[in-house]
Amino acid sequence: MNEFDEIRPYEEGEMKQAFEELINDRQFSKILQGFVPWLPKTIRNGLLRLAFTGIKTPLDFQLRFMKPIVNYIIRKHSDGLTFNDSALCQQPEQRFTFVSNHRDIVLDSAFLDVLLNRHGYPTTVEIGIGDNLLIYPWIRRLVRMNKAFTVRRGLTAHEMMRSSQLMSRYIHYAVTQKKENIWIAQREGRAKDSDDRTQDSVLKMLAMGGEGSFTDQLRDLNIVPLTISYEYDPCDYLKAQEFQQKRDNPSFKKSKQDDLDNMKTGIFGYKGRVHYHCGTPINEWMDELKDFPKNDFFKTVAQRMDMEIHRHYHLYPCNYIALDLLENSGSTKDTSSSENYTPADVTRFEEYLSAQLAKINIPNKDEAFLRERMLTMYANPLRNYLAAR
C-alpha cells in the first residue's frame, strides 16, 4: 500500500485521525457554522464525534454521512433518480470499473454510490478526482474519507507518464485485491457541449497497470460503459458562459472560484429527472479485437464504448425540442420529432432557457451565441443516440 500513499483514499485505521483533523479545520468549521449557526462549536463538534462512533472505513463513512446527504439532494433538487443495471451479472466477488460520460463534478459518482447501495451491491465506488479541485486541505481530507483517489493535473509529459502508471497500478490493485468498484470519467473534464466521447488515452492509462496482451490488461478491470442522463443540467449556463469567454479570449482559464461555483451549482441546482444505464461490459466483446494493432485496438474499444453510452441515453422532451429549434430555424412546428413533446413542454423549456440565460453576467453578453450553445448541449445526446441506433 505504501506505493500508493500519495494518491489513495484513507484506509481502515486512518479514518478517526482524518475525521479529527477535518472537524478542527478552521475553514470547514466555518462551513458547518453556516448550516447550524445557533450551535456553539464545542456542541457541534461533540455531536459530530457522536455520529462518527463506530465508523472504521470509508464505506462506513459514506453510508452514515454521505448517503443521507445525497438522498436529500435527490429529493430536493431532482425529480427522481433511476437505474438500469440489467446488463450486469451480480456475483459476490464481482467488481466493476464504471467508465461514464461526465455531467457533474461531484454527483456523478455520488449518485452511483446511492444506486449501487439501493440495488444490493456489496460496496460503492472509489473515484478519481482531479487535484485541481482539491484547493483546500479540508476538501482533500473529505474526499479521501469518501473513497476518492487523486488524479494529478497540469504535469509535464514525463510527470504525466509516471502519474498515469501509478494511478493505473492503483486501480488494478483496488479492483482485483481490495475488491472495490471504480468510477472514472471517459475523458478529462466534462464535455461542455454534451458530445460525449471516450478518450482512448483513458483506456491506455487503465491498461498500464495490467499484464499480458491489450485485452488481458483491461479484462481484470471488468470495464462497464455507463450512461448518465440529466433532464436539465444546472451548470448549462456556466458552460455556455465559458464558451463565450474562451471565444472572446482564447487564453481564458477558469479560476479556483469558478470551479467551486460549478461544484455548488451542480449540487444544489435543479436537475429534473436523472437516469443511469449500464451498458454491456467490454469483456463480453473485447476478444473480437485481440489481433488489432495497439493504437487501433484502443481507438476501436473507445468507439464501441461510445456506441454503448450513446444508445442508452434516456431522452427527455427538452432534447427533442432543442434539436428541432436548432435544425428548424428556431421553430418546433411541423417537425418529425414533435410527437415526443407537447406545447406545454416547449413552453416549459423556453422559460427554463430564458431563466438560465438571465443568470449570465459577463461583458458583451452575446445572447444568440449563448442560446445556441445551450441548445446544442441538449441536442447532442439525441444526435448521438440517433447515430448509435
ABEGO torsion letter per residue (X at the ends): XAAAAAABBBBBGAAAAAAAAAAABAAAAAAAAAABAABBAAAAAAAAAAAABGBABAAAAAAAAAAAAAAAAAAAABAEBBBBAAABBBBAABBBBBBBBBABAAAAAAAAAAAAAAAGBABBBBBBBBAAABABAAAAAAAAAAGBBBBBBGBBAAAAAAAAAAAAAAAAAAAAAAGBBBBBBABBEBBAAGBBBBBAAAAAAAAAABBEBAAAAAAAAGBBBBBBBBABBAAAAAAAAAAAAAAABAABBBBAAAAAAAAAAAAABBAEBBBBBBBBBAAAAAAAAAABBAAAAAAAAAAAAAAAAAAABBBBAAAAAAAAAAAAGGBABGBAAAAABBAAAAAAAAAAAAAAAAABBBBGBBAAAAAAAAAAAAAAAAAAAAAAX
